[in-house]
Amino acid sequence: MTIRERYQQTESEMLAPYAVKSSQSMGRRTPIAECDMRTCFQRDVDRITYCKAFRRLMRKTQVFLSPEGDHYRTRLTHTLEVSRIARTIARALKLNEDLVEAIALAHDLGHTPFGHAGEFALNDVVPGGFYHNEQSVRVVERIEADGKGLNLSLEVIDGIRCHTGSLIASTSEGRIIKFADRIAYINHDIDDAIRAGILKDDDIPAHLSDVLGNSYSVRIDTMVRDVINSSVDGNIGMSAEVGGAMLELREFMFEAVYKNPVAKGEESKAQDMLKKLYEFFVKNPDKLPDEYIKIADSDGVERAVCDYVAGMTDSYAVNCFERLFVPRGWGFFETSGIRN
């Protein structure tokens, strides 16, 4: 038996009946030969981790734009925290951790620069709107690997698409991500907001702390345990008490942080900048990088420009905007040969 076959045998013995076994995967859009060491979902984890879009997450905003400090979350650290929470839940429920990890690592690959502010900006100008979960699917299916895509397993694609909104993933593993994502961002956004001086510990409503706990680690522990204890036969859920408190805490964060003019005061500038970048490249598609010109030829200019702008990091977007719209000083001394 190969290493992969031994591992698949272990899966069949240890995972729950409703878990997705890698040996029973629906496969990929383009079939490939099996690896003798890794299961299909383990290969997907590697393909995602090594792709360019994953590396760019380190320079994309989570909540605070370009924060001055080393300990604020980025889109990458958010992704890693989602992965850890999701794997903890999957392990406790005897679900496929590799599938959960692959979905978690890829769920935000299509997110814009400047967090949800960038998503709202593109949603205003892109025909048909912009949704980061659909863009994440597009990244792994159409944009990465020079347009060939990552050719991920169909269960992973389904989990990426359904991690937010009203869609429900077809696998128990995929349904975990929606809960893990929310648990992660609510709690680490509180942590970052306290670090930034936007919140204090005692600002959190007391009745929510009574249910969820009064510290970052205790709240996460409470929510994770509740998902584990409330999920039955592959149906992932939370109790009315803890789930309701979590949603109320989320609403509190919208009012106290996500809409806070101090925390989000620069977002309108970021949105205007992305809209202008989008409009410029739609009018000047010849200025796109070669890989996006190819997408424009096959999928249309507006689609290619959306792909390009959505894939930018915060700093790349700022630099691109400055290059296109901010005038440079006249280089008289350089061009005339005169030196100081």
C-alpha positions in Angstrom: 0.0 0.0 0.0 1.1 3.6 -0.7 1.3 6.2 2.0 -1.9 7.7 0.6 -3.7 4.4 0.6 -2.8 3.7 4.2 -4.0 7.2 5.2 -7.3 6.7 3.3 -7.8 3.4 5.1 -7.3 5.3 8.4 -9.9 7.8 7.2 -12.5 5.1 6.6 -11.9 3.6 10.1 -11.8 6.9 12.1 -14.0 9.4 10.4 -17.7 9.7 11.0 -20.1 8.1 8.5 -21.2 11.5 7.1 -17.6 12.8 6.7 -16.1 13.1 3.3 -13.5 10.5 2.7 -10.8 11.5 0.3 -11.1 8.2 -1.5 -14.8 9.1 -2.3 -14.2 12.6 -3.5 -16.2 13.9 -6.5 -12.8 14.6 -8.1 -11.6 17.6 -10.1 -12.9 19.3 -13.3 -9.7 18.1 -15.0 -8.7 14.6 -13.7 -5.1 14.0 -12.7 -3.1 11.0 -11.6 -3.2 10.2 -7.9 -0.3 11.1 -5.7 1.3 8.1 -3.8 1.8 10.3 -0.7 -1.0 12.8 -0.4 -4.8 12.5 -0.6 -6.6 14.8 -3.0 -7.5 17.3 -0.2 -3.9 17.3 1.1 -2.8 18.2 -2.4 -5.3 21.0 -2.4 -3.9 22.4 0.8 -0.5 22.5 -0.8 -1.8 24.1 -4.1 -3.5 26.8 -2.2 -0.6 27.5 0.2 1.9 27.9 -2.6 -0.2 30.1 -4.9 0.4 33.8 -5.4 -3.1 34.9 -4.2 -2.4 33.3 -0.8 0.8 35.2 -0.4 -0.9 38.5 -1.2 -3.2 38.1 1.7 -0.4 39.2 4.0 -0.8 42.7 2.6 -4.5 43.0 2.5 -6.6 44.8 5.2 -8.7 42.8 7.6 -10.3 45.7 9.5 -7.8 48.5 10.0 -6.2 50.1 7.0 -2.4 50.1 7.1 -2.2 50.0 10.9 0.9 51.2 12.6 1.8 48.1 14.6 3.0 44.6 14.1 0.2 42.8 15.8 -2.9 43.8 14.0 -4.6 41.1 11.8 -4.3 41.0 8.1 -6.4 39.0 5.7 -3.7 36.3 6.0 -3.6 36.0 9.7 -7.4 36.0 9.7 -7.3 33.1 7.3 -4.9 31.1 9.5 -7.1 31.7 12.5 -10.2 30.5 10.6 -8.2 27.4 9.6 -7.2 26.5 13.2 -10.8 27.0 14.6 -12.2 25.0 11.7 -9.8 22.1 12.2 -10.5 22.0 15.9 -14.2 21.6 15.2 -13.6 19.1 12.5 -11.4 16.9 14.6 -13.9 16.9 17.5 -16.7 15.9 15.1 -14.6 13.3 13.3 -14.8 15.1 10.0 -12.1 15.5 7.3 -9.6 18.0 8.6 -7.7 18.2 5.3 -10.9 19.2 3.4 -11.7 21.7 6.1 -8.2 23.2 6.0 -8.3 23.5 2.2 -11.6 25.4 2.2 -10.5 27.6 5.1 -7.2 28.6 3.5 -8.9 29.5 0.2 -12.1 31.1 1.4 -10.8 34.7 1.1 -8.4 34.4 -1.8 -10.7 36.7 -3.8 -11.0 39.4 -1.2 -10.2 42.9 -2.3 -7.6 45.3 -1.0 -8.9 47.4 2.0 -11.2 44.7 3.3 -14.9 45.0 2.9 -14.5 48.7 1.9 -12.9 47.5 -1.3 -15.6 44.9 -1.8 -18.3 47.5 -1.5 -16.5 49.8 -3.9 -16.2 47.1 -6.6 -19.8 46.1 -6.0 -20.8 49.6 -7.0 -19.0 49.6 -10.3 -18.7 46.0 -11.5 -21.7 44.9 -13.7 -23.6 42.3 -11.8 -22.0 43.3 -8.5 -19.0 41.9 -6.7 -19.0 39.1 -4.1 -15.7 38.0 -2.6 -16.7 34.3 -2.2 -17.5 34.1 -5.9 -14.2 35.9 -6.7 -12.4 33.4 -4.5 -13.8 30.6 -6.6 -12.7 32.6 -9.8 -9.2 32.9 -8.4 -8.7 29.2 -7.9 -10.6 28.2 -11.1 -9.6 30.9 -13.7 -6.9 33.3 -12.5 -4.1 31.4 -10.7 -1.4 29.4 -12.5 -1.3 31.7 -15.5 -5.0 31.2 -16.2 -5.1 27.5 -15.8 -6.4 27.6 -12.2 -5.5 25.3 -9.3 -7.8 22.5 -10.4 -9.0 21.9 -6.8 -11.4 19.2 -5.7 -15.1 19.9 -6.3 -15.8 19.7 -2.5 -13.3 22.5 -1.9 -14.8 24.7 -4.6 -18.2 24.2 -3.1 -17.0 25.1 0.4 -15.3 28.3 -0.8 -18.4 29.5 -2.6 -20.7 28.7 0.3 -18.7 30.1 3.2 -20.8 33.3 3.4 -24.2 34.5 2.6 -27.3 32.3 2.3 -25.7 29.4 0.4 -25.2 26.2 2.3 -22.2 23.9 1.5 -23.0 20.4 0.4 -20.6 18.9 2.9 -20.4 19.0 6.7 -16.8 20.1 6.3 -17.8 23.1 4.2 -20.6 24.1 6.6 -18.0 24.4 9.4 -16.3 27.3 7.6 -19.2 29.7 7.9 -19.1 29.3 11.7 -15.3 29.3 12.0 -15.1 32.4 9.9 -17.5 34.3 12.0 -16.0 33.1 15.3 -12.6 34.2 14.1 -13.4 37.6 12.8 -15.7 38.7 15.6 -13.2 37.9 18.3 -10.0 39.0 16.6 -11.6 42.2 15.5 -12.5 42.9 19.2 -8.9 42.2 20.1 -7.6 44.6 17.4 -10.1 47.3 18.3 -9.0 47.2 22.0 -5.4 47.4 20.8 -6.3 50.4 18.7 -8.1 52.1 21.5 -11.5 52.0 19.7 -12.9 49.6 22.4 -12.3 48.8 26.0 -13.0 45.5 27.6 -15.9 46.8 29.6 -17.6 48.3 26.5 -18.8 44.8 25.5 -22.4 44.4 26.8 -22.4 42.6 30.2 -25.2 40.2 29.2 -23.1 39.0 26.2 -20.0 38.6 28.4 -22.1 36.6 30.8 -22.9 34.1 28.0 -19.7 34.1 26.0 -17.0 35.0 28.5 -15.1 38.2 29.2 -11.8 37.6 27.3 -10.7 36.8 23.8 -9.7 33.2 24.5 -12.7 32.4 26.6 -15.1 33.7 24.0 -13.5 31.6 21.3 -13.5 28.5 23.5 -17.2 29.0 24.4 -18.2 29.4 20.7 -16.1 26.5 19.5 -17.4 24.2 22.2 -20.9 25.2 21.4 -20.6 24.4 17.7 -19.2 21.0 18.7 -21.9 20.2 21.2 -24.7 21.5 19.0 -23.8 19.7 15.8 -25.5 16.3 15.3 -25.0 13.8 12.5 -23.1 16.2 10.3 -25.6 19.1 10.7 -23.4 22.0 11.9 -25.0 24.5 14.2 -25.0 26.5 17.4 -27.3 26.6 20.4 -29.9 29.4 20.6 -28.2 30.9 23.6 -24.6 31.0 22.4 -25.5 31.5 18.7 -27.8 34.3 19.5 -25.3 36.0 21.7 -22.6 35.7 19.0 -24.9 37.3 16.4 -25.7 40.1 18.9 -22.0 40.6 19.5 -21.6 40.9 15.8 -24.2 43.6 15.6 -22.5 45.4 18.5 -19.2 45.3 16.5 -20.9 46.8 13.4 -22.0 49.8 15.5 -18.9 50.2 17.7 -16.2 49.3 15.2 -17.1 48.5 11.6 -19.1 51.8 11.3 -16.9 53.8 13.7 -15.8 57.0 12.0 -12.5 57.0 13.9 -11.7 53.4 12.9 -13.0 53.6 9.3 -12.5 57.3 8.5 -10.1 56.6 5.6 -12.2 54.0 3.9 -14.1 56.4 1.7 -10.7 57.5 0.2 -9.8 53.8 -0.4 -13.1 53.2 -2.1 -12.8 56.2 -4.4 -9.3 55.1 -5.3 -10.4 51.6 -6.3 -13.3 53.0 -8.3 -11.0 55.3 -10.2 -8.5 52.4 -10.8 -11.3 50.3 -12.1 -12.6 53.1 -14.4 -9.1 53.8 -15.7 -8.4 50.3 -16.7 -11.8 49.7 -18.3 -11.0 52.8 -20.5 -7.4 51.7 -21.1 -7.3 47.9 -21.1 -4.0 48.0 -23.0 -2.4 49.2 -19.7 -3.3 45.9 -18.0 -0.6 43.3 -17.3 -0.3 40.7 -20.0 -2.0 38.0 -18.0 -5.1 40.2 -17.6 -5.1 41.3 -21.2 -5.5 37.6 -22.0 -8.5 37.4 -19.6 -10.0 40.5 -21.3 -9.7 38.8 -24.7 -11.7 35.8 -23.5 -13.9 37.0 -20.7 -14.3 40.7 -21.4 -12.6 43.9 -20.3 -14.7 44.6 -17.3 -14.2 41.1 -16.0 -10.4 41.3 -16.4 -10.2 44.7 -14.7 -12.3 43.4 -11.8 -9.9 40.5 -11.5 -6.9 42.8 -11.6 -8.1 45.4 -9.1 -9.6 42.8 -6.7 -6.3 40.9 -6.6 -4.2 44.0 -5.6 -2.7 44.4 -2.2 -3.3 47.6 -0.3 0.1 48.9 -1.0 0.1 47.9 -4.7 -3.3 49.7 -5.2 -1.9 52.9 -3.6 1.3 52.7 -5.7 -0.7 52.1 -8.8 -3.0 55.0 -8.1 -0.1 57.3 -7.4 1.6 56.3 -10.6 -1.5 56.9 -12.7 -3.1 59.9 -11.0 -0.6 61.8 -8.8 1.7 64.2 -10.8 5.4 63.9 -10.3 7.7 66.8 -9.9 9.3 68.1 -13.1 12.7 66.4 -13.5 14.5 69.5 -14.9 17.8 68.9 -13.2 17.9 65.3 -14.3 16.9 65.9 -17.9 19.2 69.0 -18.4 22.2 67.3 -16.9 22.5 70.0 -14.2 23.5 68.7 -10.8 23.4 70.4 -7.4 
